[in-house]
Amino acid sequence: MQSDPELEQLRGSIDNLDAAIICLLAERFKVTQQVGVLKKERGLAAADPEREVEQIARLRRLAEAANLDPEFAEKWLTFVVSEVVRHHEAIAEAD
Amino acid sequence: MQSDPELEQLRGSIDNLDAAIICLLAERFKVTQQVGVLKKERGLAAADPEREVEQIARLRRLAEAANLDPEFAEKWLTFVVSEVVRHHEAIAEAD
């Protein structure tokens, strides 16, 4: 059993932060779903490499300012964007 | 050029949400760094599979309530936790 009061308190903070992040990710997906519909209407490609380069550069700067490993921020965005592109492709393929 | 006002507005929202998430992830890593130090002091393992099972079940419930794909929430947590465990192992190995 890995249980002691100090560890439990820290884990409570992690759980609260995760709940907040999950809610923000849910909002993010609502917006990217709208982007997916718009891209389908406009006949635009699901992925946009130029936009992704800008996003990565911006998030790395934000991560540095927040004292978060910029490499992790980049890997994180790549992970989220790959999921979004998968959704966009599904929207584009839908009748 | 994939640029039109409606798309730019949606992308502005994505960028704002990403900035908020990056700040919360920075806080999350501060807390997990503390957990890593505590685990080293207590001689506990870097990974805790039982805790991860609970976290995944909880985040899946939160995701469903927020209308986010629970599969994505699980994949997201697995991605973040694997990064944290990597950090914990580095802390445990440090002199």
N, CA and C atoms of all chains as a GROMACS GRO file, in nm:
protein
  570
    1MET      N    1   0.084  -0.121   0.000
    1MET     CA    2   0.000   0.000   0.000
    1MET      C    3   0.087   0.126   0.000
    2GLN      N    4   0.071   0.207  -0.104
    2GLN     CA    5   0.145   0.333  -0.108
    2GLN      C    6   0.052   0.441  -0.054
    3SER      N    7   0.033   0.450   0.077
    3SER     CA    8  -0.060   0.548   0.130
    3SER      C    9  -0.003   0.619   0.251
    4ASP      N   10   0.006   0.750   0.242
    4ASP     CA   11   0.033   0.832   0.360
    4ASP      C   12  -0.030   0.969   0.336
    5PRO      N   13  -0.057   1.045   0.445
    5PRO     CA   14  -0.135   1.169   0.431
    5PRO      C   15  -0.074   1.269   0.334
    6GLU      N   16   0.059   1.282   0.336
    6GLU     CA   17   0.123   1.379   0.249
    6GLU      C   18   0.104   1.341   0.102
    7LEU      N   19   0.125   1.211   0.074
    7LEU     CA   20   0.107   1.160  -0.063
    7LEU      C   21  -0.040   1.176  -0.107
    8GLU      N   22  -0.133   1.146  -0.015
    8GLU     CA   23  -0.275   1.157  -0.049
    8GLU      C   24  -0.314   1.302  -0.083
    9GLN      N   25  -0.256   1.397  -0.008
    9GLN     CA   26  -0.286   1.539  -0.034
    9GLN      C   27  -0.237   1.580  -0.174
   10LEU      N   28  -0.115   1.539  -0.207
   10LEU     CA   29  -0.060   1.571  -0.340
   10LEU      C   30  -0.144   1.506  -0.450
   11ARG      N   31  -0.185   1.383  -0.426
   11ARG     CA   32  -0.267   1.314  -0.526
   11ARG      C   33  -0.403   1.381  -0.542
   12GLY      N   34  -0.455   1.436  -0.434
   12GLY     CA   35  -0.582   1.512  -0.442
   12GLY      C   36  -0.565   1.631  -0.535
   13SER      N   37  -0.449   1.699  -0.527
   13SER     CA   38  -0.423   1.813  -0.616
   13SER      C   39  -0.411   1.767  -0.761
   14ILE      N   40  -0.342   1.655  -0.782
   14ILE     CA   41  -0.330   1.601  -0.919
   14ILE      C   42  -0.470   1.570  -0.975
   15ASP      N   43  -0.554   1.508  -0.894
   15ASP     CA   44  -0.689   1.474  -0.940
   15ASP      C   45  -0.770   1.599  -0.974
   16ASN      N   46  -0.756   1.704  -0.891
   16ASN     CA   47  -0.828   1.829  -0.921
   16ASN      C   48  -0.779   1.891  -1.051
   17LEU      N   49  -0.647   1.893  -1.070
   17LEU     CA   50  -0.592   1.950  -1.194
   17LEU      C   51  -0.636   1.868  -1.315
   18ASP      N   52  -0.636   1.734  -1.300
   18ASP     CA   53  -0.680   1.649  -1.412
   18ASP      C   54  -0.827   1.675  -1.448
   19ALA      N   55  -0.911   1.695  -1.346
   19ALA     CA   56  -1.053   1.723  -1.373
   19ALA      C   57  -1.066   1.853  -1.453
   20ALA      N   58  -0.989   1.954  -1.412
   20ALA     CA   59  -0.992   2.083  -1.484
   20ALA      C   60  -0.944   2.065  -1.628
   21ILE      N   61  -0.834   1.990  -1.645
   21ILE     CA   62  -0.778   1.970  -1.780
   21ILE      C   63  -0.876   1.893  -1.868
   22ILE      N   64  -0.941   1.790  -1.811
   22ILE     CA   65  -1.037   1.711  -1.890
   22ILE      C   66  -1.152   1.801  -1.939
   23CYS      N   67  -1.199   1.891  -1.853
   23CYS     CA   68  -1.306   1.984  -1.894
   23CYS      C   69  -1.259   2.076  -2.006
   24LEU      N   70  -1.136   2.125  -1.996
   24LEU     CA   71  -1.082   2.213  -2.101
   24LEU      C   72  -1.060   2.134  -2.230
   25LEU      N   73  -1.017   2.009  -2.218
   25LEU     CA   74  -1.001   1.925  -2.339
   25LEU      C   75  -1.137   1.900  -2.404
   26ALA      N   76  -1.241   1.883  -2.323
   26ALA     CA   77  -1.376   1.863  -2.378
   26ALA      C   78  -1.417   1.987  -2.458
   27GLU      N   79  -1.389   2.107  -2.403
   27GLU     CA   80  -1.418   2.231  -2.475
   27GLU      C   81  -1.335   2.239  -2.603
   28ARG      N   82  -1.207   2.202  -2.592
   28ARG     CA   83  -1.118   2.207  -2.708
   28ARG      C   84  -1.172   2.119  -2.821
   29PHE      N   85  -1.222   2.000  -2.785
   29PHE     CA   86  -1.276   1.910  -2.888
   29PHE      C   87  -1.405   1.964  -2.949
   30LYS      N   88  -1.486   2.035  -2.867
   30LYS     CA   89  -1.606   2.098  -2.924
   30LYS      C   90  -1.565   2.196  -3.034
   31VAL      N   91  -1.460   2.275  -3.006
   31VAL     CA   92  -1.416   2.375  -3.103
   31VAL      C   93  -1.353   2.307  -3.225
   32THR      N   94  -1.272   2.204  -3.203
   32THR     CA   95  -1.208   2.139  -3.318
   32THR      C   96  -1.312   2.064  -3.402
   33GLN      N   97  -1.422   2.018  -3.340
   33GLN     CA   98  -1.529   1.957  -3.418
   33GLN      C   99  -1.587   2.062  -3.513
   34GLN      N  100  -1.606   2.187  -3.461
   34GLN     CA  101  -1.657   2.295  -3.546
   34GLN      C  102  -1.559   2.325  -3.659
   35VAL      N  103  -1.429   2.322  -3.626
   35VAL     CA  104  -1.326   2.343  -3.729
   35VAL      C  105  -1.337   2.233  -3.835
   36GLY      N  106  -1.359   2.109  -3.790
   36GLY     CA  107  -1.371   1.996  -3.883
   36GLY      C  108  -1.487   2.014  -3.980
   37VAL      N  109  -1.601   2.059  -3.927
   37VAL     CA  110  -1.720   2.082  -4.011
   37VAL      C  111  -1.691   2.193  -4.112
   38LEU      N  112  -1.629   2.302  -4.062
   38LEU     CA  113  -1.595   2.416  -4.147
   38LEU      C  114  -1.498   2.375  -4.259
   39LYS      N  115  -1.397   2.295  -4.221
   39LYS     CA  116  -1.299   2.250  -4.321
   39LYS      C  117  -1.366   2.165  -4.428
   40LYS      N  118  -1.462   2.082  -4.384
   40LYS     CA  119  -1.533   1.999  -4.482
   40LYS      C  120  -1.613   2.088  -4.578
   41GLU      N  121  -1.684   2.188  -4.521
   41GLU     CA  122  -1.762   2.282  -4.603
   41GLU      C  123  -1.675   2.355  -4.704
   42ARG      N  124  -1.555   2.398  -4.656
   42ARG     CA  125  -1.465   2.476  -4.742
   42ARG      C  126  -1.378   2.388  -4.831
   43GLY      N  127  -1.387   2.254  -4.811
   43GLY     CA  128  -1.302   2.163  -4.889
   43GLY      C  129  -1.155   2.171  -4.851
   44LEU      N  130  -1.128   2.208  -4.723
   44LEU     CA  131  -0.988   2.218  -4.677
   44LEU      C  132  -0.941   2.084  -4.622
   45ALA      N  133  -0.808   2.062  -4.626
   45ALA     CA  134  -0.750   1.937  -4.575
   45ALA      C  135  -0.767   1.928  -4.423
   46ALA      N  136  -0.778   1.803  -4.372
   46ALA     CA  137  -0.795   1.781  -4.227
   46ALA      C  138  -0.673   1.833  -4.150
   47ALA      N  139  -0.552   1.802  -4.201
   47ALA     CA  140  -0.430   1.847  -4.134
   47ALA      C  141  -0.382   1.977  -4.198
   48ASP      N  142  -0.312   2.060  -4.118
   48ASP     CA  143  -0.260   2.187  -4.167
   48ASP      C  144  -0.120   2.205  -4.106
   49PRO      N  145  -0.017   2.149  -4.175
   49PRO     CA  146   0.119   2.146  -4.118
   49PRO      C  147   0.172   2.284  -4.078
   50GLU      N  148   0.137   2.388  -4.157
   50GLU     CA  149   0.186   2.523  -4.129
   50GLU      C  150   0.130   2.573  -3.995
   51ARG      N  151   0.002   2.552  -3.976
   51ARG     CA  152  -0.064   2.589  -3.848
   51ARG      C  153   0.000   2.512  -3.732
   52GLU      N  154   0.029   2.384  -3.752
   52GLU     CA  155   0.087   2.303  -3.644
   52GLU      C  156   0.226   2.353  -3.602
   53VAL      N  157   0.305   2.398  -3.700
   53VAL     CA  158   0.438   2.452  -3.670
   53VAL      C  159   0.424   2.576  -3.580
   54GLU      N  160   0.327   2.663  -3.615
   54GLU     CA  161   0.303   2.784  -3.534
   54GLU      C  162   0.257   2.747  -3.393
   55GLN      N  163   0.165   2.649  -3.385
   55GLN     CA  164   0.111   2.608  -3.255
   55GLN      C  165   0.223   2.554  -3.165
   56ILE      N  166   0.310   2.470  -3.224
   56ILE     CA  167   0.419   2.411  -3.146
   56ILE      C  168   0.512   2.520  -3.094
   57ALA      N  169   0.549   2.615  -3.181
   57ALA     CA  170   0.641   2.722  -3.139
   57ALA      C  171   0.578   2.803  -3.025
   58ARG      N  172   0.449   2.832  -3.037
   58ARG     CA  173   0.380   2.912  -2.936
   58ARG      C  174   0.371   2.836  -2.803
   59LEU      N  175   0.334   2.706  -2.810
   59LEU     CA  176   0.319   2.628  -2.687
   59LEU      C  177   0.454   2.607  -2.618
   60ARG      N  178   0.560   2.594  -2.696
   60ARG     CA  179   0.693   2.580  -2.635
   60ARG      C  180   0.729   2.708  -2.557
   61ARG      N  181   0.696   2.824  -2.614
   61ARG     CA  182   0.722   2.951  -2.544
   61ARG      C  183   0.639   2.958  -2.415
   62LEU      N  184   0.511   2.923  -2.425
   62LEU     CA  185   0.422   2.925  -2.307
   62LEU      C  186   0.473   2.828  -2.201
   63ALA      N  187   0.517   2.709  -2.245
   63ALA     CA  188   0.565   2.609  -2.151
   63ALA      C  189   0.688   2.661  -2.077
   64GLU      N  190   0.781   2.721  -2.151
   64GLU     CA  191   0.902   2.776  -2.086
   64GLU      C  192   0.866   2.879  -1.980
   65ALA      N  193   0.771   2.968  -2.015
   65ALA     CA  194   0.728   3.072  -1.920
   65ALA      C  195   0.663   3.011  -1.796
   66ALA      N  196   0.597   2.895  -1.813
   66ALA     CA  197   0.526   2.830  -1.702
   66ALA      C  198   0.615   2.727  -1.631
   67ASN      N  199   0.742   2.717  -1.674
   67ASN     CA  200   0.835   2.622  -1.613
   67ASN      C  201   0.799   2.476  -1.640
   68LEU      N  202   0.745   2.452  -1.759
   68LEU     CA  203   0.713   2.316  -1.804
   68LEU      C  204   0.811   2.280  -1.916
   69ASP      N  205   0.859   2.158  -1.917
   69ASP     CA  206   0.952   2.111  -2.020
   69ASP      C  207   0.891   2.135  -2.160
   70PRO      N  208   0.953   2.221  -2.242
   70PRO     CA  209   0.897   2.249  -2.375
   70PRO      C  210   0.887   2.125  -2.464
   71GLU      N  211   0.979   2.029  -2.443
   71GLU     CA  212   0.973   1.903  -2.519
   71GLU      C  213   0.842   1.830  -2.488
   72PHE      N  214   0.806   1.832  -2.358
   72PHE     CA  215   0.681   1.767  -2.320
   72PHE      C  216   0.562   1.839  -2.382
   73ALA      N  217   0.564   1.973  -2.379
   73ALA     CA  218   0.453   2.051  -2.438
   73ALA      C  219   0.437   2.017  -2.586
   74GLU      N  220   0.549   2.003  -2.656
   74GLU     CA  221   0.544   1.970  -2.799
   74GLU      C  222   0.487   1.830  -2.820
   75LYS      N  223   0.535   1.733  -2.741
   75LYS     CA  224   0.485   1.595  -2.753
   75LYS      C  225   0.336   1.591  -2.722
   76TRP      N  226   0.296   1.670  -2.621
   76TRP     CA  227   0.156   1.676  -2.580
   76TRP      C  228   0.069   1.727  -2.695
   77LEU      N  229   0.112   1.837  -2.758
   77LEU     CA  230   0.032   1.894  -2.868
   77LEU      C  231   0.025   1.795  -2.984
   78THR      N  232   0.138   1.732  -3.017
   78THR     CA  233   0.140   1.635  -3.127
   78THR      C  234   0.039   1.523  -3.100
   79PHE      N  235   0.036   1.477  -2.974
   79PHE     CA  236  -0.059   1.373  -2.934
   79PHE      C  237  -0.204   1.419  -2.953
   80VAL      N  238  -0.235   1.540  -2.904
   80VAL     CA  239  -0.373   1.590  -2.912
   80VAL      C  240  -0.412   1.617  -3.058
   81VAL      N  241  -0.320   1.680  -3.134
   81VAL     CA  242  -0.352   1.714  -3.274
   81VAL      C  243  -0.374   1.587  -3.357
   82SER      N  244  -0.295   1.482  -3.331
   82SER     CA  245  -0.313   1.359  -3.409
   82SER      C  246  -0.452   1.300  -3.385
   83GLU      N  247  -0.502   1.315  -3.262
   83GLU     CA  248  -0.638   1.269  -3.231
   83GLU      C  249  -0.742   1.356  -3.304
   84VAL      N  250  -0.717   1.486  -3.308
   84VAL     CA  251  -0.810   1.579  -3.374
   84VAL      C  252  -0.814   1.549  -3.525
   85VAL      N  253  -0.696   1.526  -3.585
   85VAL     CA  254  -0.691   1.500  -3.730
   85VAL      C  255  -0.769   1.372  -3.762
   86ARG      N  256  -0.756   1.272  -3.673
   86ARG     CA  257  -0.832   1.148  -3.688
   86ARG      C  258  -0.983   1.178  -3.691
   87HIS      N  259  -1.027   1.269  -3.601
   87HIS     CA  260  -1.169   1.308  -3.597
   87HIS      C  261  -1.208   1.382  -3.726
   88HIS      N  262  -1.120   1.475  -3.770
   88HIS     CA  263  -1.150   1.553  -3.891
   88HIS      C  264  -1.163   1.462  -4.013
   89GLU      N  265  -1.076   1.363  -4.019
   89GLU     CA  266  -1.082   1.271  -4.133
   89GLU      C  267  -1.215   1.194  -4.131
   90ALA      N  268  -1.259   1.158  -4.008
   90ALA     CA  269  -1.388   1.088  -3.995
   90ALA      C  270  -1.502   1.178  -4.039
   91ILE      N  271  -1.495   1.308  -4.003
   91ILE     CA  272  -1.600   1.404  -4.045
   91ILE      C  273  -1.597   1.417  -4.197
   92ALA      N  274  -1.476   1.430  -4.254
   92ALA     CA  275  -1.462   1.449  -4.399
   92ALA      C  276  -1.516   1.329  -4.477
   93GLU      N  277  -1.499   1.210  -4.417
   93GLU     CA  278  -1.544   1.088  -4.486
   93GLU      C  279  -1.692   1.063  -4.470
   94ALA      N  280  -1.754   1.124  -4.367
   94ALA     CA  281  -1.897   1.100  -4.340
   94ALA      C  282  -1.981   1.160  -4.452
   95ASP      N  283  -2.094   1.098  -4.483
   95ASP     CA  284  -2.185   1.150  -4.588
   95ASP      C  285  -2.260   1.274  -4.539
   96MET      N  286  -0.353   2.876  -4.869
   96MET     CA  287  -0.381   2.944  -4.742
   96MET      C  288  -0.516   2.900  -4.686
   97GLN      N  289  -0.512   2.842  -4.567
   97GLN     CA  290  -0.636   2.805  -4.501
   97GLN      C  291  -0.672   2.919  -4.407
   98SER      N  292  -0.724   3.029  -4.458
   98SER     CA  293  -0.755   3.141  -4.370
   98SER      C  294  -0.890   3.201  -4.404
   99ASP      N  295  -0.980   3.203  -4.309
   99ASP     CA  296  -1.102   3.283  -4.319
   99ASP      C  297  -1.144   3.321  -4.178
  100PRO      N  298  -1.225   3.430  -4.166
  100PRO     CA  299  -1.251   3.487  -4.032
  100PRO      C  300  -1.312   3.385  -3.935
  101GLU      N  301  -1.403   3.301  -3.985
  101GLU     CA  302  -1.468   3.204  -3.896
  101GLU      C  303  -1.366   3.103  -3.842
  102LEU      N  304  -1.281   3.054  -3.932
  102LEU     CA  305  -1.176   2.959  -3.893
  102LEU      C  306  -1.079   3.025  -3.795
  103GLU      N  307  -1.042   3.150  -3.823
  103GLU     CA  308  -0.947   3.221  -3.735
  103GLU      C  309  -1.004   3.239  -3.595
  104GLN      N  310  -1.135   3.265  -3.587
  104GLN     CA  311  -1.199   3.282  -3.456
  104GLN      C  312  -1.194   3.151  -3.376
  105LEU      N  313  -1.227   3.041  -3.443
  105LEU     CA  314  -1.223   2.910  -3.376
  105LEU      C  315  -1.081   2.877  -3.332
  106ARG      N  316  -0.985   2.906  -3.417
  106ARG     CA  317  -0.844   2.879  -3.383
  106ARG      C  318  -0.799   2.964  -3.265
  107GLY      N  319  -0.850   3.086  -3.255
  107GLY     CA  320  -0.820   3.171  -3.139
  107GLY      C  321  -0.868   3.105  -3.011
  108SER      N  322  -0.987   3.043  -3.015
  108SER     CA  323  -1.038   2.972  -2.897
  108SER      C  324  -0.951   2.851  -2.864
  109ILE      N  325  -0.910   2.776  -2.965
  109ILE     CA  326  -0.822   2.660  -2.942
  109ILE      C  327  -0.692   2.708  -2.876
  110ASP      N  328  -0.636   2.817  -2.927
  110ASP     CA  329  -0.510   2.868  -2.871
  110ASP      C  330  -0.528   2.910  -2.725
  111ASN      N  331  -0.642   2.974  -2.693
  111ASN     CA  332  -0.667   3.014  -2.553
  111ASN      C  333  -0.681   2.892  -2.463
  112LEU      N  334  -0.754   2.791  -2.510
  112LEU     CA  335  -0.772   2.670  -2.430
  112LEU      C  336  -0.637   2.600  -2.411
  113ASP      N  337  -0.555   2.595  -2.517
  113ASP     CA  338  -0.423   2.531  -2.505
  113ASP      C  339  -0.335   2.604  -2.403
  114ALA      N  340  -0.341   2.737  -2.402
  114ALA     CA  341  -0.261   2.814  -2.305
  114ALA      C  342  -0.304   2.777  -2.163
  115ALA      N  343  -0.436   2.768  -2.141
  115ALA     CA  344  -0.488   2.732  -2.008
  115ALA      C  345  -0.443   2.591  -1.971
  116ILE      N  346  -0.450   2.497  -2.066
  116ILE     CA  347  -0.412   2.358  -2.038
  116ILE      C  348  -0.263   2.347  -2.007
  117ILE      N  349  -0.180   2.420  -2.084
  117ILE     CA  350  -0.035   2.417  -2.060
  117ILE      C  351  -0.003   2.466  -1.918
  118CYS      N  352  -0.073   2.572  -1.875
  118CYS     CA  353  -0.050   2.622  -1.738
  118CYS      C  354  -0.091   2.518  -1.635
  119LEU      N  355  -0.203   2.450  -1.657
  119LEU     CA  356  -0.246   2.346  -1.562
  119LEU      C  357  -0.150   2.226  -1.565
  120LEU      N  358  -0.100   2.192  -1.682
  120LEU     CA  359  -0.002   2.083  -1.691
  120LEU      C  360   0.127   2.121  -1.617
  121ALA      N  361   0.166   2.249  -1.625
  121ALA     CA  362   0.285   2.295  -1.553
  121ALA      C  363   0.263   2.277  -1.402
  122GLU      N  364   0.144   2.312  -1.354
  122GLU     CA  365   0.111   2.292  -1.213
  122GLU      C  366   0.111   2.144  -1.179
  123ARG      N  367   0.052   2.063  -1.268
  123ARG     CA  368   0.046   1.917  -1.244
  123ARG      C  369   0.188   1.859  -1.229
  124PHE      N  370   0.281   1.905  -1.314
  124PHE     CA  371   0.417   1.854  -1.305
  124PHE      C  372   0.487   1.900  -1.177
  125LYS      N  373   0.454   2.022  -1.131
  125LYS     CA  374   0.511   2.066  -1.003
  125LYS      C  375   0.468   1.967  -0.894
  126VAL      N  376   0.341   1.928  -0.895
  126VAL     CA  377   0.291   1.839  -0.790
  126VAL      C  378   0.351   1.699  -0.807
  127THR      N  379   0.360   1.650  -0.930
  127THR     CA  380   0.415   1.515  -0.949
  127THR      C  381   0.565   1.512  -0.917
  128GLN      N  382   0.634   1.627  -0.935
  128GLN     CA  383   0.775   1.632  -0.892
  128GLN      C  384   0.782   1.611  -0.740
  129GLN      N  385   0.690   1.675  -0.667
  129GLN     CA  386   0.686   1.659  -0.521
  129GLN      C  387   0.656   1.513  -0.485
  130VAL      N  388   0.564   1.452  -0.561
  130VAL     CA  389   0.532   1.310  -0.539
  130VAL      C  390   0.658   1.225  -0.563
  131GLY      N  391   0.733   1.260  -0.667
  131GLY     CA  392   0.855   1.185  -0.700
  131GLY      C  393   0.956   1.191  -0.586
  132VAL      N  394   0.974   1.311  -0.528
  132VAL     CA  395   1.068   1.328  -0.417
  132VAL      C  396   1.021   1.247  -0.296
  133LEU      N  397   0.891   1.257  -0.267
  133LEU     CA  398   0.830   1.184  -0.155
  133LEU      C  399   0.848   1.032  -0.172
  134LYS      N  400   0.824   0.985  -0.294
  134LYS     CA  401   0.836   0.841  -0.321
  134LYS      C  402   0.980   0.795  -0.300
  135LYS      N  403   1.074   0.880  -0.343
  135LYS     CA  404   1.215   0.846  -0.324
  135LYS      C  405   1.247   0.837  -0.174
  136GLU      N  406   1.199   0.938  -0.097
  136GLU     CA  407   1.222   0.940   0.048
  136GLU      C  408   1.164   0.815   0.116
  137ARG      N  409   1.043   0.777   0.071
  137ARG     CA  410   0.973   0.663   0.132
  137ARG      C  411   1.018   0.529   0.072
  138GLY      N  412   1.101   0.534  -0.032
  138GLY     CA  413   1.143   0.411  -0.098
  138GLY      C  414   1.032   0.343  -0.176
  139LEU      N  415   0.936   0.425  -0.225
  139LEU     CA  416   0.823   0.368  -0.302
  139LEU      C  417   0.858   0.362  -0.451
  140ALA      N  418   0.794   0.272  -0.524
  140ALA     CA  419   0.819   0.256  -0.668
  140ALA      C  420   0.770   0.380  -0.743
  141ALA      N  421   0.837   0.411  -0.857
  141ALA     CA  422   0.798   0.526  -0.940
  141ALA      C  423   0.656   0.510  -0.993
  142ALA      N  424   0.623   0.390  -1.042
  142ALA     CA  425   0.489   0.365  -1.097
  142ALA      C  426   0.402   0.299  -0.991
  143ASP      N  427   0.271   0.323  -0.999
  143ASP     CA  428   0.176   0.266  -0.904
  143ASP      C  429   0.053   0.221  -0.983
  144PRO      N  430   0.056   0.096  -1.033
  144PRO     CA  431  -0.049   0.050  -1.124
  144PRO      C  432  -0.191   0.058  -1.065
  145GLU      N  433  -0.202   0.036  -0.933
  145GLU     CA  434  -0.335   0.040  -0.869
  145GLU      C  435  -0.393   0.182  -0.875
  146ARG      N  436  -0.310   0.280  -0.843
  146ARG     CA  437  -0.349   0.421  -0.851
  146ARG      C  438  -0.388   0.457  -0.995
  147GLU      N  439  -0.313   0.407  -1.092
  147GLU     CA  440  -0.342   0.440  -1.233
  147GLU      C  441  -0.477   0.385  -1.277
  148VAL      N  442  -0.512   0.266  -1.229
  148VAL     CA  443  -0.642   0.207  -1.262
  148VAL      C  444  -0.755   0.296  -1.208
  149GLU      N  445  -0.740   0.346  -1.086
  149GLU     CA  446  -0.839   0.436  -1.026
  149GLU      C  447  -0.848   0.567  -1.103
  150GLN      N  448  -0.731   0.622  -1.139
  150GLN     CA  449  -0.729   0.749  -1.212
  150GLN      C  450  -0.800   0.736  -1.347
  151ILE      N  451  -0.773   0.625  -1.415
  151ILE     CA  452  -0.834   0.604  -1.547
  151ILE      C  453  -0.986   0.593  -1.535
  152ALA      N  454  -1.033   0.515  -1.437
  152ALA     CA  455  -1.178   0.498  -1.418
  152ALA      C  456  -1.244   0.634  -1.388
  153ARG      N  457  -1.178   0.713  -1.304
  153ARG     CA  458  -1.234   0.844  -1.265
  153ARG      C  459  -1.236   0.939  -1.385
  154LEU      N  460  -1.126   0.943  -1.459
  154LEU     CA  461  -1.119   1.036  -1.574
  154LEU      C  462  -1.217   0.995  -1.684
  155ARG      N  463  -1.239   0.865  -1.700
  155ARG     CA  464  -1.338   0.821  -1.799
  155ARG      C  465  -1.478   0.871  -1.760
  156ARG      N  466  -1.510   0.864  -1.630
  156ARG     CA  467  -1.640   0.915  -1.584
  156ARG      C  468  -1.650   1.065  -1.607
  157LEU      N  469  -1.545   1.140  -1.570
  157LEU     CA  470  -1.543   1.285  -1.590
  157LEU      C  471  -1.557   1.320  -1.738
  158ALA      N  472  -1.487   1.244  -1.822
  158ALA     CA  473  -1.492   1.269  -1.967
  158ALA      C  474  -1.634   1.249  -2.019
  159GLU      N  475  -1.697   1.141  -1.978
  159GLU     CA  476  -1.835   1.116  -2.023
  159GLU      C  477  -1.927   1.230  -1.983
  160ALA      N  478  -1.912   1.277  -1.859
  160ALA     CA  479  -1.996   1.387  -1.809
  160ALA      C  480  -1.972   1.515  -1.889
  161ALA      N  481  -1.848   1.533  -1.938
  161ALA     CA  482  -1.811   1.655  -2.011
  161ALA      C  483  -1.829   1.638  -2.162
  162ASN      N  484  -1.880   1.521  -2.204
  162ASN     CA  485  -1.901   1.494  -2.346
  162ASN      C  486  -1.770   1.481  -2.425
  163LEU      N  487  -1.671   1.424  -2.358
  163LEU     CA  488  -1.542   1.397  -2.424
  163LEU      C  489  -1.530   1.245  -2.437
  164ASP      N  490  -1.476   1.199  -2.548
  164ASP     CA  491  -1.456   1.056  -2.572
  164ASP      C  492  -1.374   0.994  -2.457
  165PRO      N  493  -1.432   0.902  -2.379
  165PRO     CA  494  -1.358   0.843  -2.266
  165PRO      C  495  -1.232   0.769  -2.310
  166GLU      N  496  -1.234   0.713  -2.431
  166GLU     CA  497  -1.114   0.647  -2.485
  166GLU      C  498  -1.000   0.748  -2.497
  167PHE      N  499  -1.036   0.868  -2.544
  167PHE     CA  500  -0.933   0.972  -2.558
  167PHE      C  501  -0.880   1.012  -2.421
  168ALA      N  502  -0.971   1.028  -2.323
  168ALA     CA  503  -0.929   1.066  -2.187
  168ALA      C  504  -0.832   0.963  -2.131
  169GLU      N  505  -0.861   0.835  -2.155
  169GLU     CA  506  -0.772   0.729  -2.106
  169GLU      C  507  -0.636   0.735  -2.174
  170LYS      N  508  -0.638   0.750  -2.307
  170LYS     CA  509  -0.512   0.759  -2.382
  170LYS      C  510  -0.431   0.880  -2.335
  171TRP      N  511  -0.504   0.990  -2.310
  171TRP     CA  512  -0.440   1.113  -2.265
  171TRP      C  513  -0.369   1.092  -2.131
  172LEU      N  514  -0.440   1.029  -2.036
  172LEU     CA  515  -0.380   1.005  -1.904
  172LEU      C  516  -0.259   0.911  -1.915
  173THR      N  517  -0.272   0.806  -1.995
  173THR     CA  518  -0.161   0.713  -2.013
  173THR      C  519  -0.038   0.786  -2.066
  174PHE      N  520  -0.062   0.877  -2.160
  174PHE     CA  521   0.047   0.956  -2.218
  174PHE      C  522   0.114   1.043  -2.110
  175VAL      N  523   0.032   1.114  -2.030
  175VAL     CA  524   0.087   1.204  -1.928
  175VAL      C  525   0.156   1.124  -1.818
  176VAL      N  526   0.093   1.014  -1.773
  176VAL     CA  527   0.151   0.934  -1.664
  176VAL      C  528   0.285   0.873  -1.707
  177SER      N  529   0.294   0.829  -1.832
  177SER     CA  530   0.420   0.768  -1.877
  177SER      C  531   0.533   0.870  -1.872
  178GLU      N  532   0.499   0.997  -1.900
  178GLU     CA  533   0.599   1.105  -1.891
  178GLU      C  534   0.638   1.129  -1.745
  179VAL      N  535   0.537   1.126  -1.656
  179VAL     CA  536   0.563   1.147  -1.513
  179VAL      C  537   0.651   1.035  -1.457
  180VAL      N  538   0.622   0.911  -1.494
  180VAL     CA  539   0.700   0.796  -1.445
  180VAL      C  540   0.846   0.809  -1.490
  181ARG      N  541   0.864   0.856  -1.614
  181ARG     CA  542   0.999   0.881  -1.666
  181ARG      C  543   1.072   0.981  -1.575
  182HIS      N  544   1.000   1.088  -1.536
  182HIS     CA  545   1.060   1.188  -1.445
  182HIS      C  546   1.090   1.126  -1.308
  183HIS      N  547   0.995   1.047  -1.254
  183HIS     CA  548   1.014   0.985  -1.123
  183HIS      C  549   1.136   0.892  -1.123
  184GLU      N  550   1.151   0.818  -1.231
  184GLU     CA  551   1.266   0.728  -1.241
  184GLU      C  552   1.396   0.808  -1.241
  185ALA      N  553   1.393   0.924  -1.309
  185ALA     CA  554   1.511   1.011  -1.311
  185ALA      C  555   1.541   1.063  -1.171
  186ILE      N  556   1.436   1.100  -1.096
  186ILE     CA  557   1.454   1.147  -0.958
  186ILE      C  558   1.511   1.034  -0.872
  187ALA      N  559   1.455   0.914  -0.887
  187ALA     CA  560   1.497   0.799  -0.806
  187ALA      C  561   1.643   0.763  -0.832
  188GLU      N  562   1.686   0.783  -0.959
  188GLU     CA  563   1.823   0.747  -0.997
  188GLU      C  564   1.926   0.854  -0.956
  189ALA      N  565   1.876   0.978  -0.934
  189ALA     CA  566   1.967   1.089  -0.901
  189ALA      C  567   2.028   1.066  -0.762
  190ASP      N  568   2.152   1.111  -0.746
  190ASP     CA  569   2.219   1.096  -0.616
  190ASP      C  570   2.161   1.194  -0.513
   0.00000   0.00000   0.00000
